[in-house]
Amino acid sequence: MNFGVIGYGYWGPNIVRNLTSLEDSEVLAIAEMSPNARKRAQKAYPGINVTPDTMHVISSPKIDAIAIVTPVWTHYELAKAALENGKHVFVEKPFTSNAAQAEELINLAQNKNLTIMVDHTFLFTGAVKKIGQLLDEGTLGKLYYYDATRVNLGLFQHDINVLWDLAPHDLSIMDYLIKASPEAIVATGQKHLNGFEDVAYMTLYFPEKVIAHINVNWLSPVKVRTTLIGGEKRMLVWNDLEADEKIKVYDRGVDITSREGVYDLLVNYRSGDMWAPQLEQIEALRQELSYFVDCISSGQNPSNDGCAGLRVVKMLEAASESLNKRGALVYL
């Protein structure tokens, strides 16, 4: 599978490194606007054609698939051009700037029998796979809530707010784990430095009384990547910055029994063991790109396809609408 990679900034080098290490793929060309980034690419990969000409890469008859690793406002035009040139497309998150663009690209790919994959890397981590397994097996019981904190100092984006930058990670994870679409969304936030919200909070109301909350922030003095998932039987803490025990499952919860009379509730707090399940030790991006190559070869539709990307974009659009109305409830 011959690849062209567009963008060699922050995430691009990781894409190129993993694609070149796969047995079934080869990177033939890298397109990058920045002269400094081009120099870095040429030094790291002297055998790869590095060019500022994006269309030269997209239109090359030797290339089968294009990886788009550029700012979100460029995704639609680049992905559309790649699909029109008969290339499969791997797109950095979020998929597009709005739902209409995403729908157009999905239809175009279907008409041309091409594959779109959106880079939702976390779905391929050992941690998210294990959480999915625990939920499927009923270890946590009926799901109550998903509560994520994803904060750090920077990296400030110049084209999108902190929700569009950081929240897609958790929205794609929720989409995978909760297996239902939110019914309504509330978002609040504030702009302090460059005209885009740099601190934001997002609440999602799912069916079956499941509630989710995301706290994202570019102005935190410390980096935090912690998620709490609460179920009827057990609760889970996922700290992605932990080296070893990233996931801890707590046999803790509340049992309520009712005697006669509506005010006569008996609350029993349950406090059992904690255990840390073993996680698969893999590089998620490598596994994701290998899966992309497999999907193209077999004609299989990837789980993180354009439709998964569209669902995340719709949630972000609803959050933006709520943000602009200072926390109004937006129904999906």
Summary of the structure (lengths in Angstrom):
residues: 332
radius of gyration: 21.5
end to end distance: 38.6
largest distance: 78.2
contacts: 1097
relative contact order: 0.15
helix: 35%
strand: 32%
